[in-house]
């Protein structure tokens, strides 16, 4: 199936062609091809164990692919380090929030800023974070590991606000959160999306992901089995019945 995105390669922040990865004899990813353009939000949806988290770990150079071509922010992932990609503008918020548990809220934000300083000062960036998340201001001297799950998700998203990445990889942002905190997390993500941030989102919550993203890929047992514009997928009764559990 052809990719619905038609764009010049120079506008692509992420391009994956025929990516494969195995854990021993178990094929985790099989011939994966996808792309994300500047200013675009793309979702990868699928059940637990479909290979979504493995995909993000490869894209951020945490594990090497078995085969295939992966280019992130103009760099071949096989030749890049996670730190170099982060300095170039990649921010990966893994499942479980990815905060530095033994450091304070303020230190977590400082490190996120120092990896990729911007024209905006740290104090200015911090002011924006505290305006958006007043609770983080109250908790700034507390260890991240002592925060609630919802507060840790706030901190994870606040890292994106101060880091100002070119491309955000986001793994299961709704996992383990109350409906209220999920709504708050996605309000923040919509703000970042409105500011032009490019996002690759991994979610088990298919409907939530499709309502937020521009396009989506469906991953099943390590293989992309469906892709298209998110709005069109949501309006497809066959897709809804099959993937949203109404059939």
C-alpha positions as a Markdown table, in Angstrom:
| # | Residue | x | y | z |
|---|---|---|---|---|
| 1 | Unk | 0.0 | 0.0 | 0.0 |
| 2 | Unk | 1.4 | 3.4 | -0.9 |
| 3 | Unk | 2.0 | 6.0 | 1.8 |
| 4 | Unk | -0.7 | 8.8 | 1.6 |
| 5 | Unk | 2.0 | 11.4 | 2.4 |
| 6 | Unk | 3.4 | 13.0 | -0.7 |
| 7 | Unk | 6.2 | 15.3 | 0.2 |
| 8 | Unk | 9.8 | 16.2 | -0.7 |
| 9 | Unk | 12.5 | 14.2 | 1.2 |
| 10 | Unk | 14.0 | 17.5 | 2.3 |
| 11 | Unk | 10.8 | 18.1 | 4.4 |
| 12 | Unk | 11.0 | 14.7 | 6.2 |
| 13 | Unk | 12.3 | 14.6 | 9.8 |
| 14 | Unk | 11.9 | 10.8 | 9.9 |
| 15 | Unk | 12.2 | 8.2 | 7.2 |
| 16 | Unk | 12.1 | 4.5 | 7.8 |
| 17 | Unk | 12.4 | 1.9 | 5.0 |
| 18 | Unk | 12.2 | -1.9 | 5.4 |
| 19 | Unk | 13.1 | -1.8 | 9.1 |
| 20 | Unk | 13.5 | -5.2 | 10.7 |
| 21 | Unk | 14.4 | -6.2 | 14.3 |
| 22 | Unk | 14.5 | -9.5 | 16.1 |
| 23 | Unk | 14.8 | -10.7 | 19.8 |
| 24 | Unk | 16.7 | -13.9 | 19.1 |
| 25 | Unk | 14.4 | -15.9 | 16.8 |
| 26 | Unk | 11.4 | -13.7 | 17.6 |
| 27 | Unk | 10.7 | -11.2 | 14.8 |
| 28 | Unk | 9.6 | -8.0 | 16.6 |
| 29 | Unk | 9.5 | -5.8 | 13.5 |
| 30 | Unk | 9.1 | -6.9 | 9.9 |
| 31 | Unk | 9.8 | -4.7 | 6.9 |
| 32 | Unk | 8.5 | -1.5 | 8.6 |
| 33 | Unk | 8.3 | 1.7 | 6.4 |
| 34 | Unk | 7.0 | 5.0 | 7.6 |
| 35 | Unk | 7.8 | 8.7 | 7.7 |
| 36 | Unk | 7.0 | 11.9 | 9.5 |
| 37 | Unk | 7.2 | 15.3 | 7.9 |
| 38 | Unk | 7.9 | 18.7 | 9.5 |
| 39 | Unk | 4.8 | 19.9 | 11.4 |
| 40 | Unk | 3.0 | 16.6 | 11.2 |
| 41 | Unk | 1.6 | 14.4 | 14.0 |
| 42 | Unk | 1.7 | 10.7 | 13.1 |
| 43 | Unk | 0.3 | 7.9 | 15.3 |
| 44 | Unk | 1.4 | 4.2 | 15.4 |
| 45 | Unk | -1.4 | 2.2 | 17.0 |
| 46 | Unk | -1.6 | -1.4 | 17.9 |
| 47 | Unk | -2.1 | -3.9 | 20.8 |
| 48 | Unk | 0.4 | -4.5 | 23.5 |
| 49 | Unk | 3.3 | -6.5 | 22.1 |
| 50 | Unk | 2.8 | -5.3 | 18.5 |
| 51 | Unk | 6.4 | -3.8 | 18.4 |
| 52 | Unk | 5.6 | -0.1 | 19.1 |
| 53 | Unk | 8.0 | 0.5 | 21.9 |
| 54 | Unk | 10.8 | -1.4 | 20.1 |
| 55 | Unk | 10.3 | 0.9 | 17.1 |
| 56 | Unk | 10.8 | 4.0 | 19.2 |
| 57 | Unk | 13.9 | 2.6 | 20.9 |
| 58 | Unk | 15.4 | 2.0 | 17.4 |
| 59 | Unk | 14.5 | 5.5 | 16.2 |
| 60 | Unk | 16.2 | 7.1 | 19.2 |
| 61 | Unk | 19.4 | 4.9 | 18.8 |
| 62 | Unk | 18.9 | 2.9 | 22.0 |
| 63 | Unk | 19.0 | -0.4 | 20.1 |
| 64 | Unk | 20.4 | -1.1 | 16.6 |
| 65 | Unk | 18.1 | -2.4 | 13.8 |
| 66 | Unk | 18.8 | -5.8 | 12.3 |
| 67 | Unk | 18.3 | -4.4 | 8.8 |
| 68 | Unk | 16.7 | -1.5 | 7.0 |
| 69 | Unk | 17.3 | 2.2 | 6.5 |
| 70 | Unk | 16.4 | 4.7 | 9.3 |
| 71 | Unk | 17.1 | 8.4 | 9.0 |
| 72 | Unk | 16.2 | 10.7 | 11.9 |
| 73 | Unk | 16.8 | 14.5 | 11.5 |
| 74 | Unk | 19.1 | 13.8 | 8.6 |
| 75 | Unk | 21.2 | 11.3 | 10.4 |
| 76 | Unk | 21.5 | 7.5 | 9.9 |
| 77 | Unk | 20.5 | 6.0 | 13.2 |
| 78 | Unk | 23.0 | 3.1 | 12.8 |
| 79 | Unk | 25.8 | 5.7 | 12.8 |
| 80 | Unk | 24.4 | 8.1 | 15.5 |
| 81 | Unk | 24.3 | 8.0 | 19.3 |
| 82 | Unk | 21.2 | 8.7 | 21.4 |
| 83 | Unk | 23.0 | 11.7 | 22.8 |
| 84 | Unk | 23.9 | 13.1 | 19.4 |
| 85 | Unk | 20.3 | 12.7 | 18.2 |
| 86 | Unk | 19.0 | 14.5 | 21.3 |
| 87 | Unk | 21.3 | 17.4 | 20.7 |
| 88 | Unk | 20.1 | 17.5 | 17.1 |
| 89 | Unk | 16.5 | 17.9 | 18.3 |
| 90 | Unk | 15.1 | 14.5 | 19.1 |
| 91 | Unk | 13.2 | 14.0 | 22.3 |
| 92 | Unk | 12.0 | 10.6 | 23.3 |
| 93 | Unk | 9.5 | 10.3 | 26.2 |
| 94 | Unk | 9.3 | 6.6 | 26.9 |
| 95 | Unk | 6.6 | 4.6 | 28.4 |
| 96 | Unk | 6.7 | 5.2 | 32.1 |
| 97 | Unk | 7.4 | 9.0 | 31.6 |
| 98 | Unk | 11.2 | 8.8 | 31.4 |
| 99 | Unk | 11.9 | 11.2 | 34.2 |
| 100 | Unk | 15.1 | 11.1 | 36.3 |
| 101 | Unk | 13.6 | 9.7 | 39.5 |
| 102 | Unk | 16.5 | 10.6 | 41.8 |
| 103 | Unk | 16.6 | 14.3 | 40.7 |
| 104 | Unk | 14.2 | 17.1 | 41.6 |
| 105 | Unk | 11.6 | 18.5 | 39.2 |
| 106 | Unk | 13.7 | 21.6 | 38.7 |
| 107 | Unk | 16.8 | 19.5 | 37.9 |
| 108 | Unk | 14.9 | 17.4 | 35.4 |
| 109 | Unk | 13.8 | 20.6 | 33.6 |
| 110 | Unk | 17.3 | 22.1 | 33.7 |
| 111 | Unk | 18.8 | 19.0 | 32.1 |
| 112 | Unk | 16.2 | 18.9 | 29.4 |
| 113 | Unk | 17.0 | 22.6 | 28.6 |
| 114 | Unk | 20.8 | 22.1 | 28.7 |
| 115 | Unk | 20.7 | 19.3 | 26.2 |
| 116 | Unk | 19.3 | 21.7 | 23.6 |
| 117 | Unk | 19.5 | 25.4 | 24.8 |
| 118 | Unk | 17.4 | 27.8 | 22.8 |
| 119 | Unk | 17.3 | 31.6 | 22.3 |
| 120 | Unk | 14.8 | 31.6 | 25.1 |
| 121 | Unk | 16.4 | 31.7 | 28.5 |
| 122 | Unk | 15.9 | 28.8 | 31.0 |
| 123 | Unk | 14.0 | 31.2 | 33.4 |
| 124 | Unk | 11.7 | 32.2 | 30.6 |
| 125 | Unk | 11.1 | 28.6 | 29.6 |
| 126 | Unk | 10.5 | 27.7 | 33.2 |
| 127 | Unk | 7.9 | 30.5 | 33.6 |
| 128 | Unk | 5.9 | 29.0 | 30.7 |
| 129 | Unk | 6.0 | 25.6 | 32.2 |
| 130 | Unk | 4.9 | 26.8 | 35.6 |
| 131 | Unk | 2.1 | 28.8 | 34.0 |
| 132 | Unk | 0.9 | 25.7 | 32.2 |
| 133 | Unk | 1.5 | 23.3 | 35.1 |
| 134 | Unk | 1.3 | 25.3 | 38.4 |
| 135 | Unk | 1.6 | 22.1 | 40.4 |
| 136 | Unk | 5.1 | 21.6 | 39.1 |
| 137 | Unk | 6.0 | 25.0 | 40.5 |
| 138 | Unk | 4.7 | 23.7 | 43.9 |
| 139 | Unk | 6.7 | 20.5 | 43.5 |
| 140 | Unk | 9.9 | 22.0 | 42.0 |
| 141 | Unk | 12.1 | 20.9 | 44.9 |
| 142 | Unk | 10.6 | 17.4 | 45.2 |
| 143 | Unk | 12.2 | 14.3 | 43.7 |
| 144 | Unk | 10.6 | 13.2 | 40.5 |
| 145 | Unk | 10.3 | 9.7 | 41.9 |
| 146 | Unk | 8.0 | 11.0 | 44.6 |
| 147 | Unk | 5.5 | 12.5 | 42.2 |
| 148 | Unk | 2.2 | 10.9 | 41.3 |
| 149 | Unk | 1.8 | 9.3 | 37.9 |
| 150 | Unk | -0.1 | 12.3 | 36.6 |
| 151 | Unk | 2.5 | 14.7 | 37.9 |
| 152 | Unk | 5.3 | 12.7 | 36.3 |
| 153 | Unk | 3.4 | 12.9 | 33.0 |
| 154 | Unk | 3.2 | 16.7 | 33.5 |
| 155 | Unk | 6.9 | 16.7 | 34.1 |
| 156 | Unk | 7.6 | 14.6 | 31.0 |
| 157 | Unk | 5.6 | 17.0 | 28.8 |
| 158 | Unk | 7.2 | 20.0 | 30.5 |
| 159 | Unk | 10.6 | 18.6 | 29.3 |
| 160 | Unk | 9.3 | 19.0 | 25.8 |
| 161 | Unk | 8.3 | 22.6 | 26.5 |
| 162 | Unk | 11.7 | 23.6 | 27.7 |
| 163 | Unk | 13.7 | 21.4 | 25.2 |
| 164 | Unk | 11.8 | 22.6 | 22.2 |
| 165 | Unk | 12.6 | 19.5 | 20.1 |
| 166 | Unk | 12.4 | 19.2 | 16.3 |
| 167 | Unk | 10.8 | 15.8 | 16.7 |
| 168 | Unk | 9.0 | 14.3 | 19.7 |
| 169 | Unk | 8.7 | 10.5 | 20.1 |
| 170 | Unk | 6.0 | 9.8 | 22.6 |
| 171 | Unk | 5.3 | 6.3 | 24.0 |
| 172 | Unk | 1.9 | 5.6 | 25.5 |
| 173 | Unk | 1.2 | 9.1 | 27.1 |
| 174 | Unk | -2.2 | 7.9 | 28.4 |
| 175 | Unk | -1.0 | 4.7 | 30.1 |
| 176 | Unk | -1.9 | 4.4 | 33.7 |
| 177 | Unk | -3.5 | 7.9 | 34.0 |
| 178 | Unk | -7.0 | 8.8 | 35.2 |
| 179 | Unk | -9.4 | 10.1 | 32.5 |
| 180 | Unk | -8.9 | 13.6 | 33.9 |
| 181 | Unk | -5.1 | 13.4 | 33.6 |
| 182 | Unk | -5.3 | 11.9 | 30.1 |
| 183 | Unk | -7.4 | 14.9 | 29.0 |
| 184 | Unk | -4.9 | 17.3 | 30.6 |
| 185 | Unk | -2.0 | 15.5 | 28.9 |
| 186 | Unk | -3.6 | 15.8 | 25.5 |
| 187 | Unk | -4.5 | 19.4 | 26.0 |
| 188 | Unk | -0.8 | 20.1 | 26.4 |
| 189 | Unk | 0.0 | 18.0 | 23.4 |
| 190 | Unk | -2.5 | 19.9 | 21.3 |
| 191 | Unk | -0.8 | 23.1 | 22.4 |
| 192 | Unk | 2.6 | 21.8 | 21.3 |
| 193 | Unk | 1.0 | 20.5 | 18.0 |
| 194 | Unk | -0.4 | 24.0 | 17.4 |
| 195 | Unk | 3.0 | 25.5 | 17.8 |
| 196 | Unk | 4.2 | 23.3 | 15.0 |
| 197 | Unk | 5.9 | 20.5 | 16.9 |
| 198 | Unk | 6.3 | 17.3 | 14.9 |
| 199 | Unk | 5.3 | 14.2 | 16.9 |
| 200 | Unk | 5.4 | 10.4 | 16.4 |
| 201 | Unk | 2.9 | 9.1 | 18.9 |
| 202 | Unk | 2.6 | 5.4 | 20.0 |
| 203 | Unk | -0.7 | 4.5 | 21.6 |
| 204 | Unk | -2.9 | 1.5 | 22.5 |
| 205 | Unk | -5.8 | 3.9 | 22.8 |
| 206 | Unk | -6.7 | 3.9 | 19.1 |
| 207 | Unk | -9.5 | 6.3 | 19.1 |
| 208 | Unk | -7.7 | 8.9 | 21.2 |
| 209 | Unk | -4.6 | 8.6 | 19.0 |
| 210 | Unk | -6.6 | 9.0 | 15.8 |
| 211 | Unk | -8.5 | 12.0 | 17.1 |
| 212 | Unk | -5.1 | 13.7 | 17.8 |
| 213 | Unk | -3.0 | 12.8 | 14.8 |
| 214 | Unk | -2.9 | 13.7 | 11.2 |
| 215 | Unk | -2.0 | 10.2 | 9.9 |
| 216 | Unk | -1.7 | 6.8 | 11.4 |
| 217 | Unk | -0.1 | 3.4 | 10.9 |
| 218 | Unk | -1.6 | 0.2 | 12.4 |
| 219 | Unk | 1.0 | -2.2 | 13.7 |
| 220 | Unk | 0.2 | -5.8 | 14.3 |
| 221 | Unk | 2.7 | -8.5 | 15.3 |
| 222 | Unk | 5.6 | -6.4 | 14.1 |
| 223 | Unk | 4.1 | -5.5 | 10.7 |
| 224 | Unk | 2.2 | -2.5 | 9.4 |
| 225 | Unk | -1.2 | -3.8 | 8.3 |
| 226 | Unk | -3.0 | -0.5 | 7.6 |
| 227 | Unk | -2.2 | 3.2 | 7.2 |
| 228 | Unk | -4.0 | 6.3 | 6.2 |
| 229 | Unk | -5.3 | 9.7 | 7.2 |
| 230 | Unk | -6.5 | 9.5 | 10.8 |
| 231 | Unk | -9.9 | 11.2 | 10.1 |
| 232 | Unk | -10.6 | 8.7 | 7.2 |
| 233 | Unk | -9.7 | 5.7 | 9.4 |
| 234 | Unk | -12.1 | 6.9 | 12.2 |
| 235 | Unk | -14.9 | 7.3 | 9.6 |
| 236 | Unk | -14.3 | 3.8 | 8.2 |
| 237 | Unk | -16.9 | 1.4 | 9.8 |
| 238 | Unk | -14.8 | -1.6 | 8.9 |
| 239 | Unk | -11.7 | -0.1 | 10.6 |
| 240 | Unk | -13.7 | 1.0 | 13.7 |
| 241 | Unk | -15.3 | -2.4 | 14.1 |
| 242 | Unk | -12.1 | -4.3 | 13.7 |
| 243 | Unk | -9.7 | -2.2 | 15.7 |
| 244 | Unk | -11.9 | -0.5 | 18.2 |
| 245 | Unk | -13.6 | -3.6 | 19.5 |
| 246 | Unk | -17.1 | -3.0 | 18.4 |
| 247 | Unk | -17.3 | -6.1 | 16.3 |
